[in-house]
Amino acid sequence: MDVAFPDSVERRVVEEFASAVLVAAVQRALAGDGIPVVVPPLSGALLPLEAKRRTLARVSEAHGLLPLLRVGLFLAELPPDPAISALLASDTPHDLFARWSRLERFTHSRHRVVIREAGPKYLIAEHVGPPAAPPEPAEDALILGVLAALTAAIGGQAVTVRLGSDSAPVVFAKGVFMEPPPGHGTALWHFTWSSLASTVHPAGTDAASHARRILAGDLGRRWTLGGLAAELATSTRSLQRRLRADGGFNALLSATRAEAAADLLMNSEHPLSIVGFASGYADQPHLTRDFKRRTAMTPLAYRSAFASSATAPIDS
């Protein structure tokens, strides 16, 4: 299967997919391993390619690839993100990889995950890029870790990932990542699973999760920090402190709106005007601007990529 890559960097600036939630997962995972890392500022929903590559290379040089492989395990601990929600809605690992491929196209990713072979309970994928700039092992590890964790999260049972053929080293099994052998290739991945189970993602019990559920229950309301604190029967200052780790009240409200919009875009035929209104945006331009900032895609592009096959998009 041939892969068409974006124009060269001399002709256009290309940004690799690295959403805010993925960057936050990197920081959370590395902090859990006692590894401090300073991530460059995001450009909207994306981290520029070269900045991302430098950051990941520094981590792998100092600590190996294992911390980067484990990043995917931390996605569930972060606030909702429309792109991750679309991936978690996948029915099968094959569907998950197809959605990831669409996401790469929409975000003009310079590197792509290409399916080389697939069967009912396995697939072989390769992480590829332009000949002059193929993915580095650190980039392979990050994306492999995310896809392995997502494969398990959507119901994959006994998920195992090897770096190549049936006899290649195992890097993921029984929910645990393992350090790849030194010098072994990291771009070819063999995923297997025994079966698929339906999954239920439990609602969190922390302050941010509780606050998010209250916000989501009435997104048409003009929410303020004080109003949310009153609903939670706590003081404004206490709530502000408890939400600090999730970016604060405004970030939580924005994430909740985007999550609601993403759900409507994927699972309904409502026009954008209704999606925006129901999700609490001031108007349609506000929906488009904020959604693209968070996902690197316009609402219509997101619907085109991830809408349920039973849902016919309405472009209005």
KOLFI-626623 format. One record per residue (C-alpha): chain; residue number from 1; residue in one letter; x, y, z. Coordinates in steps of 0.001 Angstrom, whole numbers, plus 524288, in hexadecimal, padded with zeros to 5 digits. Each point is the difference from the previous one (the first is absolute). Layout:
! KOLFI-626623
{A NUM A {X Y Z}}
...
***
This chain:
! KOLFI-626623
{A 1 M {80000 80000 80000}}
{A 2 D {805CB 80CFF 7FBC2}}
{A 3 V {7FF57 80BAF 808EF}}
{A 4 A {7FF0D 80DFA 7FB1E}}
{A 5 F {806F1 80994 808D8}}
{A 6 P {7FDED 80EB2 8011E}}
{A 7 D {80858 8096F 7F83C}}
{A 8 S {80DF8 8022A 80469}}
{A 9 V {802BA 8092A 80B4D}}
{A 10 E {80635 80972 7F657}}
{A 11 R {7F2C7 801AE 7F958}}
{A 12 R {7F738 8001A 80BD9}}
{A 13 V {800D2 7FF2F 80EC1}}
{A 14 V {7FB0E 7F2BE 80455}}
{A 15 E {7FB99 7FD39 80DE5}}
{A 16 E {7FFD0 7F235 80537}}
{A 17 F {7F419 7FBAE 807D2}}
{A 18 A {802D3 80248 80E45}}
{A 19 S {7F383 80468 8065D}}
{A 20 A {7FF64 806DD 80CF2}}
{A 21 V {7FB31 7F382 8066C}}
{A 22 L {80B66 7F81A 7FA8D}}
{A 23 V {809C4 80A1D 804B8}}
{A 24 A {7F973 7FFEF 80D5E}}
{A 25 A {800B4 7F126 80030}}
{A 26 V {80EA2 800A9 7FD3C}}
{A 27 Q {801ED 8095F 80B4C}}
{A 28 R {7F764 7F7EC 80931}}
{A 29 A {80696 7F318 7FC6B}}
{A 30 L {80DBB 80544 8016F}}
{A 31 A {7FCB3 806C1 80CC5}}
{A 32 G {7FB21 7F2EA 80503}}
{A 33 D {80D6E 7FA6A 7FCFD}}
{A 34 G {806B9 80B78 80695}}
{A 35 I {80484 805B3 7F30C}}
{A 36 P {7FEAF 80ECF 7FECE}}
{A 37 V {7FD56 804A2 7F238}}
{A 38 V {7FD4C 80D77 7FA8E}}
{A 39 V {7F707 7FF4E 7F433}}
{A 40 P {80087 80B7E 7F67A}}
{A 41 P {7F3B3 8084C 7FEC5}}
{A 42 L {7F525 7FA8E 7F77B}}
{A 43 S {7FBB9 806A9 7F381}}
{A 44 G {7F163 7FEB4 801ED}}
{A 45 A {7FD4B 7F168 800BB}}
{A 46 L {80D24 7FC29 7FA5C}}
{A 47 L {80E3B 7FF7D 803DB}}
{A 48 P {80904 8030D 7F477}}
{A 49 L {80741 7F434 7FAAF}}
{A 50 E {80DE9 80408 80318}}
{A 51 A {7FCAD 80456 80DD1}}
{A 52 K {7F969 7F301 80294}}
{A 53 R {80B6B 7F854 7FA6A}}
{A 54 R {809E1 8073F 80866}}
{A 55 T {7F7FF 7FDD8 80C46}}
{A 56 L {7FE37 7F16A 7FDB9}}
{A 57 A {80E28 7FE10 7FC03}}
{A 58 R {804CB 8061B 80CAF}}
{A 59 V {7F754 7F6EF 807E9}}
{A 60 S {80430 7F3AD 7F8C7}}
{A 61 E {80E73 80365 80098}}
{A 62 A {7FF6C 801CF 80EAA}}
{A 63 H {7F604 7F5AE 803FB}}
{A 64 G {7FDE5 7F671 7F4CA}}
{A 65 L {7F36E 7FD4E 7F8AF}}
{A 66 L {7F806 7F9BE 80AD3}}
{A 67 P {7FAD7 80CCB 805E4}}
{A 68 L {7FB2E 80426 7F288}}
{A 69 L {7F980 7F2DB 7FD7A}}
{A 70 R {7F888 80185 80CCC}}
{A 71 V {7FA3D 80D4F 7FC71}}
{A 72 G {7F3AD 7F9D8 7FA4B}}
{A 73 L {7FC8E 7FA4F 80D44}}
{A 74 F {7FE01 80DB6 8054A}}
{A 75 L {7F5FA 804AB 7F603}}
{A 76 A {7F4BC 7FB6C 8088B}}
{A 77 E {8049E 808BA 80B28}}
{A 78 L {7FED5 80C7D 7F814}}
{A 79 P {7F442 808B0 7FD11}}
{A 80 P {7F7D3 7FBE3 7F42C}}
{A 81 D {80550 8032D 7F287}}
{A 82 P {7F7EF 7FF2D 7F37A}}
{A 83 A {80A80 7F8DD 7F83D}}
{A 84 I {80225 7F5C5 80A8B}}
{A 85 S {7F143 7FE70 80195}}
{A 86 A {7FECF 7FD1F 7F175}}
{A 87 L {80AB7 7F5C6 80102}}
{A 88 L {7F9DB 7F9C0 80C0C}}
{A 89 A {7F338 7FEAA 7F887}}
{A 90 S {80678 7F613 7F6E5}}
{A 91 D {7F918 7F2DB 7FEF2}}
{A 92 T {80C26 7F7E8 7FCF8}}
{A 93 P {80EC2 801B4 7FF60}}
{A 94 H {7FECA 800BC 7F136}}
{A 95 D {7F642 80B2A 80188}}
{A 96 L {80922 80683 809D4}}
{A 97 F {80B5C 7FFE4 7F67D}}
{A 98 A {7F74D 804EC 7F505}}
{A 99 R {7FB8E 80B5C 80899}}
{A 100 W {80E1F 802E3 803B4}}
{A 101 S {80364 80074 7F187}}
{A 102 R {7F50E 809BE 7FD71}}
{A 103 L {80497 80837 80B64}}
{A 104 E {80DC7 8003B 7FA5D}}
{A 105 R {7FACE 804A4 7F2E5}}
{A 106 F {7F7C1 80ACB 805D5}}
{A 107 T {80B46 804F4 80854}}
{A 108 H {809C7 7FF1C 7F4BF}}
{A 109 S {80896 7F6AB 8078E}}
{A 110 R {80D47 7FE2C 7F9D1}}
{A 111 H {800B2 7F22A 80560}}
{A 112 R {7F59A 7F5BD 7FD84}}
{A 113 V {7FC10 7F2DC 8059E}}
{A 114 V {7FDE5 7F6E0 7F483}}
{A 115 I {7F969 7F2AA 800F0}}
{A 116 R {80883 7F5F3 7F923}}
{A 117 E {7F7DD 7F3EA 80312}}
{A 118 A {7F3A4 7FD1D 8079D}}
{A 119 G {7F7C4 7F485 8046A}}
{A 120 P {7F481 7FDC0 8093C}}
{A 121 K {80892 80060 80C2A}}
{A 122 Y {80C72 806A0 7FBB1}}
{A 123 L {805A9 80B02 7F816}}
{A 124 I {80DA1 803E5 7FBFC}}
{A 125 A {80282 80E8D 7FF06}}
{A 126 E {80BBD 8083F 7FCB0}}
{A 127 H {80321 80DD3 80453}}
{A 128 V {8056D 806B7 7F3EB}}
{A 129 G {803FA 80D5E 7FB46}}
{A 130 P {806B4 80702 7F4D7}}
{A 131 P {80D11 7F9B4 7FC38}}
{A 132 A {80753 80C06 80494}}
{A 133 A {7F936 80072 80D35}}
{A 134 P {7FB00 7F2B5 804B4}}
{A 135 P {7FAAF 7FEFA 80DE0}}
{A 136 E {80A1C 7FF39 80ABE}}
{A 137 P {7FF3F 7F494 809B5}}
{A 138 A {7FAB7 8095F 80A4C}}
{A 139 E {7F4DC 803CB 7F6ED}}
{A 140 D {7FD6A 7F1B4 7FCEA}}
{A 141 A {7FF4C 7FD05 80E8B}}
{A 142 L {7F679 80AFD 802F9}}
{A 143 I {7F64E 7FC82 7F544}}
{A 144 L {8015D 7F158 80231}}
{A 145 G {7FD40 801E8 80E7E}}
{A 146 V {7F3F6 8082C 7FD56}}
{A 147 L {7FA65 7F658 7F622}}
{A 148 A {802CD 7F44A 808B9}}
{A 149 A {7F94A 8066D 80B9A}}
{A 150 L {7F468 80406 7F794}}
{A 151 T {7FEC6 7F249 7FA64}}
{A 152 A {7FE6D 7FAC8 80DC6}}
{A 153 A {7F70E 80B3B 803DC}}
{A 154 I {7F62C 7FD25 7F526}}
{A 155 G {7FEA5 7F1F6 804B8}}
{A 156 G {80B81 7F89F 7FA5B}}
{A 157 Q {802AA 7F3FE 80865}}
{A 158 A {80DA7 7FA6B 801FC}}
{A 159 V {805BF 80AA5 7F767}}
{A 160 T {80E1A 7FD1D 7FC7F}}
{A 161 V {8091F 8085E 7F7D5}}
{A 162 R {80CC2 7FB47 7FA14}}
{A 163 L {80A20 807C2 7F87F}}
{A 164 G {7FE90 7F88C 7F34A}}
{A 165 S {7FD07 7F192 7FDAC}}
{A 166 D {7FA4A 7F588 808DE}}
{A 167 S {80D79 7FD83 805BC}}
{A 168 A {80392 80E4D 801D9}}
{A 169 P {801A9 80623 80D86}}
{A 170 V {7F38C 802CF 8079A}}
{A 171 V {7FE58 80E17 80478}}
{A 172 F {7F202 7FF52 80526}}
{A 173 A {7F8DD 7F4B7 8068D}}
{A 174 K {7F639 7FEA5 80B2C}}
{A 175 G {7FED4 80EBF 800B9}}
{A 176 V {80E87 801F1 80274}}
{A 177 F {80A28 80654 7F73A}}
{A 178 M {80DF0 7FAF0 7FEE4}}
{A 179 E {80C64 806D3 7FB83}}
{A 180 P {803A0 7FC7B 7F1E4}}
{A 181 P {80D36 7F920 7FE72}}
{A 182 P {80B13 80976 7FCBD}}
{A 183 G {801E3 801C0 7F173}}
{A 184 H {7F36E 7F8F1 7FC3A}}
{A 185 G {7F742 8069B 7F5FB}}
{A 186 T {7F455 80710 805C8}}
{A 187 A {7F7CD 80395 7F412}}
{A 188 L {7F983 7F2E4 7FCB9}}
{A 189 W {7F54F 7FB8E 8096D}}
{A 190 H {7F8C5 7F311 800F4}}
{A 191 F {7F35F 80168 807D8}}
{A 192 T {7F84E 7F40B 80446}}
{A 193 W {7F415 7FE48 808CD}}
{A 194 S {7F7F5 7F448 80429}}
{A 195 S {7F273 80630 7FFA1}}
{A 196 L {7F886 80CA7 801A1}}
{A 197 A {7F7DA 8038F 80BCD}}
{A 198 S {7F67C 80B25 801BD}}
{A 199 T {805A6 80AB3 80869}}
{A 200 V {7FA1E 8094C 809C8}}
{A 201 H {8084B 80BA7 803B8}}
{A 202 P {7FCDA 80329 80E2F}}
{A 203 A {7FD90 80E0B 8038D}}
{A 204 G {80A92 805D1 8086F}}
{A 205 T {7FD66 80394 80E0A}}
{A 206 D {809C5 80B32 80123}}
{A 207 A {7FBF9 80E4C 800E3}}
{A 208 A {8027D 802A0 7F192}}
{A 209 S {7F7CC 7F454 7FBB1}}
{A 210 H {7F4CB 80412 808E4}}
{A 211 A {800DE 80DFA 7FB1A}}
{A 212 R {8004E 7FB64 7F1EB}}
{A 213 R {7F38C 7F812 801D2}}
{A 214 I {7F8F4 80BC9 80598}}
{A 215 L {804A5 808CC 7F4F6}}
{A 216 A {7FC45 7F5F7 7F5B7}}
{A 217 G {7F264 7FEEE 805CB}}
{A 218 D {7FCD0 80E23 7FC6B}}
{A 219 L {8096A 8057A 7F5ED}}
{A 220 G {7F606 80A36 7FBFC}}
{A 221 R {801F5 806CE 80D09}}
{A 222 R {8096A 80B7C 800F9}}
{A 223 W {80915 7F955 80975}}
{A 224 T {80919 8072D 80936}}
{A 225 L {809A4 7FAAD 809C4}}
{A 226 G {7F73D 804FD 80AF7}}
{A 227 G {7F3FE 7F99F 7FA2C}}
{A 228 L {806DF 7F2ED 7FEBA}}
{A 229 A {80538 80104 80DE9}}
{A 230 A {7F221 8024A 804E4}}
{A 231 E {7FB4C 7F3CD 7F8DF}}
{A 232 L {80AF0 7F84A 8065A}}
{A 233 A {7FD50 805EC 80D6D}}
{A 234 T {80DDB 804E3 8016F}}
{A 235 S {806ED 80D12 8001A}}
{A 236 T {804F2 80670 7F3A6}}
{A 237 R {80DF2 80008 80509}}
{A 238 S {7FF84 7F195 803BA}}
{A 239 L {7FA8A 7FC0D 7F2BA}}
{A 240 Q {80A19 80846 7F8FF}}
{A 241 R {80AB9 7F8ED 80760}}
{A 242 R {7FA47 7F283 7FD46}}
{A 243 L {7FEC5 802C5 7F16C}}
{A 244 R {80DC0 80566 7FEA4}}
{A 245 A {805D7 7F306 7FB8A}}
{A 246 D {7F620 7FF81 7F4D7}}
{A 247 G {80319 80DAA 7FB31}}
{A 248 G {7F5C7 8074D 807C8}}
{A 249 F {7F1AB 80320 7FE3B}}
{A 250 N {800C2 805F2 7F253}}
{A 251 A {807E4 7F4AB 7FAA2}}
{A 252 L {7F68C 7F62A 805F2}}
{A 253 L {7F41E 80706 7FA72}}
{A 254 S {80668 800C1 7F28F}}
{A 255 A {80382 7F18B 8004B}}
{A 256 T {7F22F 7FC54 80413}}
{A 257 R {7FA08 807FC 7F4F9}}
{A 258 A {8093D 7F9F6 7F609}}
{A 259 E {7FCE4 7F25B 80501}}
{A 260 A {7F16A 8027F 7FE9A}}
{A 261 A {801CF 80586 7F258}}
{A 262 A {80854 7F45C 7FC19}}
{A 263 D {7F594 7F686 80490}}
{A 264 L {7F577 80707 7F82D}}
{A 265 L {808AC 800C3 7F3F7}}
{A 266 M {802D3 7F16A 80092}}
{A 267 N {7F2A9 7FB09 803C4}}
{A 268 S {7F59F 8093F 7FAC4}}
{A 269 E {7FBA4 80698 7F37D}}
{A 270 H {7FE17 80D54 8063A}}
{A 271 P {80553 80B98 7F85B}}
{A 272 L {80B44 807AF 805CB}}
{A 273 S {7F702 80AB4 804CF}}
{A 274 I {7F8F6 7F636 808BC}}
{A 275 V {80CA0 7F94F 8041E}}
{A 276 G {805A4 80D19 80414}}
{A 277 F {7F3E3 80436 80757}}
{A 278 A {7FE5F 7F307 8072B}}
{A 279 S {80E62 7FFF1 803CC}}
{A 280 G {7FF80 80D98 805DF}}
{A 281 Y {807A0 807CD 7F5F2}}
{A 282 A {7FCA1 80E3F 7FDCD}}
{A 283 D {7FE0E 7FE1F 7F15E}}
{A 284 Q {8047A 7F777 7F4B7}}
{A 285 P {80CDE 80753 7FDC7}}
{A 286 H {80314 7FE08 80E76}}
{A 287 L {7FDA2 7F15D 7FE55}}
{A 288 T {80892 7FF39 7F3E7}}
{A 289 R {80AFE 8082C 805CE}}
{A 290 D {800A5 7F91D 80D1A}}
{A 291 F {7FE19 7F253 7FA7F}}
{A 292 K {80AC6 801BD 7F5F9}}
{A 293 R {80916 80587 80A51}}
{A 294 R {7FE09 7F3D3 80835}}
{A 295 T {8002E 7F5A8 7F544}}
{A 296 A {806AE 8061B 7F418}}
{A 297 M {7F37B 7FCD0 7F887}}
{A 298 T {7F3E1 807CF 7FCDE}}
{A 299 P {7F33D 7FA1E 804F3}}
{A 300 L {7FC59 7FBC8 7F234}}
{A 301 A {80D31 7F98E 7FDF5}}
{A 302 Y {7FE87 7F8EB 80CF0}}
{A 303 R {7F265 7FB49 7FC3E}}
{A 304 S {804FD 7FB96 7F2BF}}
{A 305 A {80ADA 7F835 80677}}
{A 306 F {7F8CD 7F9E4 80B68}}
{A 307 A {7F148 8004D 7FE1B}}
{A 308 S {7F8CA 7F340 80210}}
{A 309 S {7FD09 7F8E2 7F366}}
{A 310 A {7F19A 8013C 80388}}
{A 311 T {80127 80EBC 800B0}}
{A 312 A {7FF29 80819 7F3A6}}
{A 313 P {8077E 80CDB 801DF}}
{A 314 I {7F8A7 80C9E 7FDF1}}
{A 315 D {80928 80AAF 7FB68}}
{A 316 S {7F90B 80BEB 8051B}}
***
